[in-house]
Amino acid sequence: MRASGVLMHLSSLPSPYGVGTMGAAARAFVDFLAAAGQRYWQLLPICPTSYGDSPYQSFSTYAGNPYLIDLDALAEDGLLTPEEYQTIDWESTPDRVNYGALYRKRWAVLRKACDRLLQNPPPAYADFCADNAFWLPDYALFMALKDEHGGRAWTEWEPALRRRDPAALGAARARCAGAIAFWQGVQYLFFAQWRALKDYANGRGIRIIGDLPIYVAADSVDVWSTPEAFQLDENLLPTEVAGCPPDGFSATGQLWGNPLYNWDAMARDGYAWWVQRFRVLCRTYDVLRIDHFRGFAGYYAIPYGQTDACGGRWRQGPGIALFRAVEQALGKQPIIAEDLGFLTDDVRELLHQSGYPGMKVLEFAFDSRDGGDYLPHTYPRHCVVYTGTHDNEPINGWFQTAPAPDIAHALEYLPLTKEEGYHWGMMRAAWASVADLAVVQAQDLLGLGHEARMNTPSTLGGNWCWRALPGVLDEALAAKVRRQMELYGRLNG
């Protein structure tokens, strides 16, 4: 069935409180999608952000980002008073998130709400803690200990805590009981709002596409609590880290710095760590996009301590054995494979064996260095086409920054006119393609340029900040998009 969706992270929704949340603006966006004839809302990871504000570098693969909790909803539940948050200067402009101000000011507000929650917790709170006992206690303890250590990475804690000595952990749980209760309570608040939002979206015929980053952050509860699942030395430091090799786009490659998995150890227990992760995220979302799918066929390993990716090597990943273990445990799940980057025959074979649809990025089609596989006339039906992803320019930003020959190629290949707007022509090319699913960025619907780019890989600062202005996703735009869905056979409902 042909369908369409929009990529719009929760943090990018309008809000008077510094960052988009799971409140009224999120429900209004669902209403916009329904009016526009869309079937899917795609999000970036909803886990907590840490240094650099990236949702792909989180303290936990299971926890939700407390910044996304809606404060008005907490007030409606009697956990806050309006004056406790409406008078705060969040130091942000309507089109940008100021993460520094959130870090300085949001936690005090959330602590007030959690204090009131925990004074008389509802029965659902105990159920939530029991249902999430496989990750929540470790996460809450980890965050409490990070607070106690001034935010320092767990590898800088005293040896007994680094190595999870039972006596040291027991003493920490007793010492940090209040902080642990807060970190558990804030997760309850997050997931209560998440469930309500997802139910609302599903009730309006909108399915949510979530994101599974292949790697976890080095400074995360995931590595601290299960070090045996990662390639670490006797000091619990990575032996090699993740990244991408040098190519035509980057002379020194990309050094991500994430610890790599100990695939041999994971294979011995049937990939239980991954099965659990898939189980939770497939329940959290309606569809799951697997980030950096090629890393499961073969991954690039860079010696720990290197300053760039030039000295890395390719190593074999788990291949189809991992996905067969997941399917055996969970049955067939709706999954999208992000098969971008340096593709080799083993990656193509893994995609074929998995049966997952891969991705096509329309902006890549006109890159004179390597674009032929992304031209719409080459697409199979069983794929997902994007105008661009969070790592790419919005369409108008691409026309502002791409080399002249690439722009000339796009203008020759596609029926683009300035009168309609180049962004509309490229979106229509995605919608008109044979791809089963077409996803456009919200920035493209709004005709925004470079200023609205979500992320520029291998850069620090200024990323993940874009927000939509209030009122721009209006009825007129929804009607215009809906007509395109009718025209190209992608209408939902």
N, C-alpha and C positions, 0 to 999 in steps of 0.2 A: 504494500500500500504506500503510495506516495504521500509524503508528509513534509512539514516544515517546522522550524523552531528558531528561537532567538537565544543568543549567548549574552547573558547579563548577570553579573555576579551580584549577590545580595548587597555587598558593600557599596555598589554603584547606584543603588536606588536613592531617590531624594529623601532627605530627612533634615529637620531643623536641629538635630542633635549630633552632628558631626560625621555620621556614617550611616549608610543604609542598613535597615534592620528587617526583622521578620514581622513587621507590623502592618499598618494600613497601606503604606506604599507598596509593600510586597503583594498584598491582596489586589490593589489597584493594577499592578503590573499583570497579575494573572487575568484580571478582567480585560486588560488591553490585549493580551495574547488570545483570549477567547474571541474577542470582537474581531481580531485580525485574522481569524481562521487558522491559528497556529495549533500544533499538537504538542510541542515540546518547549520546555524552558531549560536551558543548559546553564549550569553553575560551575564555578571553580570550586576547589575543595573548601568545605565549610569548617575545617578544623582550625584550632587557634593559630594565629600568626605569632612569629617571634622576631628575631633580629632581621631587619630588612623588610618586614611586613609581608613577606610572600606566603600565600596559603600553601605553597609547595614545600615550605620549610617549617614544619610544625613541631611543637612539643609532644604531640600525640596524634596517632593515626585514627583514633576513635573519638576523641573529645570534640565538642563543638566550640566555636569561637564566641566567647562571651560578648565581644563587641557587637555582635549581630543580634543580641537580645533586645527586644523593643521595650523602651522605657515607659511609653504610654500604656502598653499592655500590663506592665508591672503595676502601674498606678491603678488601672482598672481592677486588678486583682487585690488591691489594698496593701501592696507591698512597698509602695512609694507614695509620697505626696507630690503634686506637681511642682511645688516650689523647691523640692530637693533636686530637681534636674533641669527644669525649664529656665531657671535664672543663670545657669552656668554658661560661660563663654567657651564654646568648643573650639575657638580659634581657627575655624575653617571657612573657606568660601563655599558657596553652594555647589560648585563643580569639582571640589577636591576634598579628599579626606586628609586630615591632619592627625597622623597616627601618634605623633609625640604628645599632642594634647589629650588624645584618648587614653594613652598610657598614664598620664599624670592625673586625669580627672575621672575616668569612667569607673575605676575600681572602687572608689569610695562610695559611689552611688550603688553599685552592685552589692557591696558589702551590707549596706543598709537594707536592701531588699532581702538578701539572704538571711540576715539576722532575724528579720520578721518571719520569714518562711520557717526557719528552724525553731522558733519559739513555739510553734504549733503546727508541725508538718502534717500535710494531708496524708491519708493512707497511700495515695499513689506514690509518695516519696519513698516509702520503704519498698514498694514493689519495684520502683526504678532502680534503687540501689541493689536489690537482689538480682534483677534481670541483667545488670551490667557489672556483676561482681568479678568477671574475668578481666576487667581493665580499670574500673573506676577507683578502687582502693589504691592501686599502684599509682595511678595518675594523680589523685589527690595528695598522696604522700610526696610524690615527686615535686609537685608544684609548691607544697608547703616547705619542703627542704630547699628548693630554689629560693624562695622568699627568705628563709633563714640564712642562706649563704649569699645574700645580696645579689641574686640573679646569676651567680657564677655557674658555669657548665658543671654537670655532674662529675666529669672527669677531674675536676679540681676540688671535690669534696674530700673529707678525710677517708683513708683507705677502707675503714669498716663499712662506711655508707656506700662508697663506690662499689665495693664487692658484695653488698647486700648481706652483711653478716646478720644472722637472725636476731641476736641480742641488740645490735645497734638499731635495726629496724624497729624492734619492739619499743625501745626507749624513745625513738623518734616519733612513733605513733602516739605514745603517751604525752610527750612533750609538745607535739604540734596538733593536738586533738582539735582545737578551735579552728586552726587554719585548714585542716583536713575537712572538717565539716563544711567550711565555706566553699572549698573547691568542689566538693560533691554537690552541694546545694546549687551552685551556679550552673552545673551541668544539668541538673534536674530542670532548672528554669529554661535553659536553652532548648532541651529536647521536648519539653512541653509545648513551647512555641513552635518548634520545627514540626512536630506532629500535626498541630493545628493548621499550619500553613500548607503542609503537604496534603492534608485531607481537603482543604479548601481548593487547592489546585486540581487535585484528582476529581473533585466534585464538579468542576467546571470543564472537565475533559482535557486538562493539561497534565502531561506526564513530565517528571523532572529527571533530567540527565545529570548525574553526579560524576565526580572525577576521582579516580584512584591513582595517586602519584606512585610511580614504581618504587621510589626510594623514600626512606624516612630520614629525618634530620639526625645528625650525630648527637646533638644535645636534645635527646627526646627520651620519654619514658619507655618507648619501644626498645631502644638499644639498652638502656639501663636495666630494664626488667628481664630482657632475654638476650644477654650478650652472646650466648652460644649460637644464636641465629645469624651472627655477623662475623665478618673477617676481621677479628681483633687480635692484638698481640697480648703478651702476658701482663702488660700495663693497661689493658682495656682500651688501647688506642687503635685506630684502623691501620691495617697493613697497606691497603690500597683503597682509593676512593673513586667515586663515580665522576663521569664527565663525558665529553665528546672530543674526538680527535680533530686536529687542524683540517680545514677544508677550504673551499673557495670562498666561504663566508667569514672565516676567522683563521688568521694565520697561526695563532697559538692554541686554537681549540677552545673548549669550554671546560673549566674546572668547577664542578658543582660541589665537591667536597663531601658528599654523603657516603657513609660507610656502605660497603658492598655485602651482599648476603653470602652466608656459608651454605651454598646450594647442596653440597654433599650431606651436611648435617640435616638440612631440611628434607631432603629426599628420604632419609632413613625413617622419618615418622610420617611419611605420606603427605608432606607439605602442610602439616596441621596449622602452622602459623598463618599460611596464606589462605587456607580453607576458612579459617575463622575470620580473617579480614574480608574475604569476599562475602561470607555469610552476612556479616554486619552491614557492609556497604550496599549489598543488593537489597537488604531490607530497608535501608535508609532512603535509597533512591528508587526510581522506577526503571532506569536504564543506567548502566555504568560505563564510563569511558576509561579505558586503561591507558594511562600516560606512558610514553616511551616504550611501546610494545616491542620494539626491536631489541631492547635489553633482555628480553626473555629468551631470545635466540642466541645472541652473543652480546656481551657488554664490554665497554671500554674501562679498563682498570688503570689508574694512575697512582704511582707510588705516593704514599702519604708524606706530606711535607713539601711536595713540588709546588712551584708557584704558577705553573701553567700546565696545559694538557699535552705538551709535546712528548713527554717520556712515557706515555701509556702504552698498553698492549690490549689486544682483543682476547677475551676469554669466553668459553662456551657457557651459555645459560642453560636453564633446565629444559627448555623446549616444550614440546607438547605434553610431556609427563605432568607438568604442573597443572595445565588446564584440564587434562583428563581427570586428575585427582579432584579438582574443583567441581567438575561436572558430575562425577560419581557421587560426591557428597551432597550437592545442591540441585542437581538436575540442570537442564539447559536454562541459562540466564540471558536476558537481553544485554549484550555487551558490544561496545564499539572499540576497535583497536586503533590507537593513534600510531599509525605505521609511517610516520614521517622521519626525515633525517637520512642517514647513510644506510640505504637499503641494499641488501645482498640476497643471494638466492635462498639462504637459510631463513631469512626473515619472511620472504614471500611464501616459502613452503610452510612455515609455521602459521601464517595467516590463513592459508588454504586449509591446513589441517584443523585449525580451530573453528573454521566456519564463520568467524566474526567479520562484519563489514569493516573495511579500512577507511581511511580518510583521504580526501582530496582537498587541497587548498587552492582556490582560484587565483590568488595573488601569485602563487608559485608558478603558475602556468606560463607566465610571460618573462620569467627570469632567464636571461640569455645564457646563464651558466648551467642550468639544470632544470628545465621546466616542462619538457615534452610530455611526461606522464600525467601532468595535471591539466592539460587542455581538455575541455569538456567533451570533445568528440572521441576521446579515448576512454571515457568512464565506463565501468560496468554498472549495472543497475544496483548490485549489492555493495553499495558504498555510501558514505556520508560526505557531501560536499560542503565546504565552508568557504565563505568569501575570504575570511581570515580568522585566526585564532587570537587568544589573549596575548600571544607572543608576536603578533604581526601588527602592522599599521592598520588603522581603519582604511577603507578604500580611498577616501579622499586624501588621507595621509600618505598612502602609497603613491598616488599621483603627484604629491608634493615632493617626495623623496626618492622615487625610483629612478634608475638611469634612463636617459632619453631613449635608447633603443628598446628598452623593455616597455616603456609607455607607448612608443610607436607600434610595437607588436600588438599590444592590447587594443589600440585604436583601430588597427587593421583587422584584427580577428573578431572583435565584438562590435555590435551596432551601438556605439556610444555617442551621445550628443551632449553638448554643454547645456542645451535647452532643457533636457530631461534631468541632467546631472549624471556625471560618470558613475556615481555610486549606484544610482538606480539601474543603469544599464548592466553593471556587473552583478548586482543582486538578481536581476531578471535572468542573466545567464545561468546562475546557480539554480534558480527555481525551474528554469526551462530544461535543465539537464536531465538525463535518465536516472540520476542517482535517486535511490529510494528516499533519502532524507537530505534536505538542504537546511543549513543553519547559517544565519547571518548574525553579525554582531549588532547589538543595539546602537552602537555608535554609527554603523552604516545606515540603519533606518533613519537616523537623525541627521545624516549628511555631515558628520563631524570629521575633523582632520587630525593631524599629528598631535595636537594638544590633548586629544582624548585617547591616545594609545594607552593600553592597560599595562604593558610590560615590554621592556627592551632587554632581551636576554644578555647576560654577562655585564650588566650595569648595576650600580647601587644607587639608591636614592631616586625619589620621584616616581617610582613604579607603584602599581596597585592602587592609585589614588583617584582615578577618574570617577565622577558622579554625574548622573543625569540631572538636569535642572527640573524643578517642579513644573508639571503641566505640559511638558514637551511631547510626551507619549499620549496624544489626545485622540479623540474620536475620528477626526479627519484623517490622521495618519493610519489609524486602524482600518478605516474603510478603504483607503488606498491600497494597503497591503492585502486586505481581504480580496479585493478585486484581482490582484496578481495571483492569489491562491486559486481562485476560480479559473483564471485564464490558463494556469499551468497544471491544473489537476492535483493540487496539494491541499485543498480546503478540508479543514477539520470540522465536521458538523454542518 
